[in-house]
Amino acid sequence: MFHVIDDNTALCELTTEIIQSSGHQAKCFTDPKEYLDQLLGGILKAPKAIFTDIRMPEIDGHMLIRMVHEKLPDQKIIVTSGYDEEQEHTKERVCHFLSKPCSPQKILEVVDAILKCEFKGPVATNEECMKLRDDPAIAKSECPLTCHSCGT
């Protein structure tokens, strides 16, 4: 399961549909506060990864990332933003930064990399993530998992 958090309903639903089109489960959340209440309250099971926007009302993506990592320190998070904020995310331990608008192909490449990393477990070398690092449409940040070396 992948979780997509974006206050723009159309973009949230589109990203969710793209992930689902590749045969994976995904759920859209347009209210970050409600999402955090459900995830941190144990109503939702932790996903394989979270795709989150940054600029949202009430709770922005930076706060969402910090709150998720307080309870789930190894949670994989992908930032999607229409603003050039990539440098801000390197200190927040996110897996990737996708500039909006995100192409379906780029979203699925990140999903594939996340799943391969999860499948390989602690012996993974993050080959898939390292391939994406050189792609100008997908910026690689710092992998939040301590069991992997992303080559940073």
C-alpha positions as CSV (number, residue, x, y, z in Angstrom):
1,M,0.0,0.0,0.0
2,F,1.1,3.5,-0.9
3,H,-0.3,6.6,0.6
4,V,-0.6,9.9,-1.3
5,I,-1.1,13.1,0.6
6,D,-2.0,16.2,-1.4
7,D,-4.5,18.9,-0.7
8,N,-5.1,19.2,-4.5
9,T,-7.8,16.5,-4.9
10,A,-7.2,16.1,-8.6
11,L,-3.4,15.6,-8.3
12,C,-3.9,13.2,-5.3
13,E,-6.4,11.1,-7.2
14,L,-4.3,11.1,-10.3
15,T,-1.1,10.0,-8.5
16,T,-3.1,7.3,-6.7
17,E,-4.6,6.1,-10.0
18,I,-1.2,5.9,-11.6
19,I,0.2,3.8,-8.8
20,Q,-2.9,1.5,-8.9
21,S,-2.6,1.2,-12.7
22,S,0.7,-0.7,-12.1
23,G,-1.1,-3.2,-9.9
24,H,-0.3,-1.7,-6.5
25,Q,-2.6,-0.5,-3.8
26,A,-2.7,3.2,-3.1
27,K,-4.9,5.5,-1.2
28,C,-5.5,9.2,-1.6
29,F,-5.7,11.6,1.4
30,T,-6.4,15.3,0.9
31,D,-6.3,16.4,4.5
32,P,-2.9,16.0,6.1
33,K,-4.1,16.4,9.6
34,E,-6.8,13.7,9.2
35,Y,-4.1,11.5,7.6
36,L,-1.7,11.9,10.5
37,D,-4.4,11.2,13.0
38,Q,-5.2,7.9,11.3
39,L,-1.6,6.9,10.7
40,L,-0.2,7.8,14.0
41,G,-3.3,6.7,15.9
42,G,-2.9,3.2,14.5
43,I,-6.1,3.3,12.4
44,L,-4.0,3.0,9.2
45,K,-1.2,0.5,8.8
46,A,2.2,2.1,7.8
47,P,2.5,2.1,4.0
48,K,5.4,1.0,1.8
49,A,5.9,4.7,1.1
50,I,4.2,8.0,1.4
51,F,4.0,10.5,-1.4
52,T,3.4,13.9,0.0
53,D,3.0,17.5,-1.2
54,I,4.8,20.2,0.8
55,R,2.6,23.3,0.6
56,M,-0.7,22.3,2.2
57,P,-2.9,24.3,4.7
58,E,-2.9,23.6,8.4
59,I,-0.1,21.0,8.4
60,D,2.5,21.3,5.7
61,G,4.6,18.5,4.3
62,H,7.7,19.4,6.4
63,M,5.7,19.0,9.6
64,L,4.0,15.8,8.2
65,I,7.5,14.3,7.5
66,R,8.8,15.2,11.0
67,M,5.7,13.8,12.7
68,V,5.8,10.5,10.7
69,H,9.5,10.0,11.3
70,E,9.0,10.6,15.1
71,K,6.8,7.5,15.2
72,L,8.0,5.6,12.2
73,P,11.7,6.5,11.7
74,D,12.3,4.2,8.8
75,Q,9.2,5.3,6.8
76,K,10.0,5.9,3.2
77,I,8.7,9.3,2.0
78,I,8.7,10.8,-1.5
79,V,8.1,14.6,-1.7
80,T,6.2,16.0,-4.7
81,S,6.2,19.7,-5.1
82,G,5.6,22.4,-7.7
83,Y,8.2,24.5,-6.0
84,D,12.0,24.2,-6.1
85,E,12.5,23.0,-2.5
86,E,14.7,20.0,-3.1
87,Q,17.6,21.2,-0.9
88,E,15.2,21.6,2.1
89,H,14.4,17.9,2.0
90,T,17.9,16.4,2.3
91,K,17.8,17.1,6.1
92,E,14.4,15.5,6.4
93,R,15.4,12.0,5.2
94,V,13.2,11.6,2.2
95,C,13.8,9.1,-0.5
96,H,13.1,11.2,-3.6
97,F,11.9,14.6,-4.6
98,L,9.6,14.8,-7.7
99,S,8.9,18.1,-9.3
100,K,5.3,18.7,-10.2
101,P,3.9,18.0,-12.6
102,C,5.2,14.5,-12.3
103,S,5.0,12.2,-15.3
104,P,3.3,8.8,-14.7
105,Q,6.6,7.1,-15.8
106,K,8.6,8.9,-13.1
107,I,6.1,8.1,-10.4
108,L,6.2,4.4,-11.4
109,E,10.0,4.4,-11.5
110,V,10.1,5.6,-8.0
111,V,7.4,3.1,-6.9
112,D,9.5,0.3,-8.6
113,A,12.7,1.5,-6.8
114,I,10.9,1.5,-3.4
115,L,9.6,-2.0,-4.0
116,K,12.9,-3.4,-5.1
117,C,14.7,-1.8,-2.1
118,E,12.1,-3.3,0.2
119,F,12.3,-6.7,-1.5
120,K,16.1,-6.9,-1.2
121,G,16.0,-5.9,2.4
122,P,19.2,-5.1,4.4
123,V,21.5,-6.4,1.8
124,A,20.2,-4.0,-0.8
125,T,22.6,-1.6,-2.5
126,N,19.8,0.7,-3.7
127,E,20.9,0.2,-7.3
128,E,17.5,1.4,-8.4
129,C,17.6,4.5,-6.3
130,M,21.1,5.2,-7.5
131,K,20.0,5.0,-11.1
132,L,17.3,7.6,-10.4
133,R,19.8,10.0,-8.8
134,D,21.1,11.1,-12.2
135,D,17.6,11.6,-13.7
136,P,16.9,15.4,-13.7
137,A,13.2,14.8,-13.2
138,I,13.8,12.7,-10.0
139,A,16.1,14.0,-7.4
140,K,17.4,11.5,-4.9
141,S,17.7,12.6,-1.3
142,E,18.9,10.7,1.7
143,C,17.4,7.2,2.1
144,P,15.7,7.1,5.6
145,L,16.7,3.5,6.1
146,T,19.8,2.8,8.1
147,C,20.3,-0.6,6.5
148,H,21.1,0.8,3.1
149,S,23.7,2.9,1.5
150,C,22.4,5.2,-1.2
151,G,25.9,6.4,-2.2
152,T,25.4,9.9,-0.7
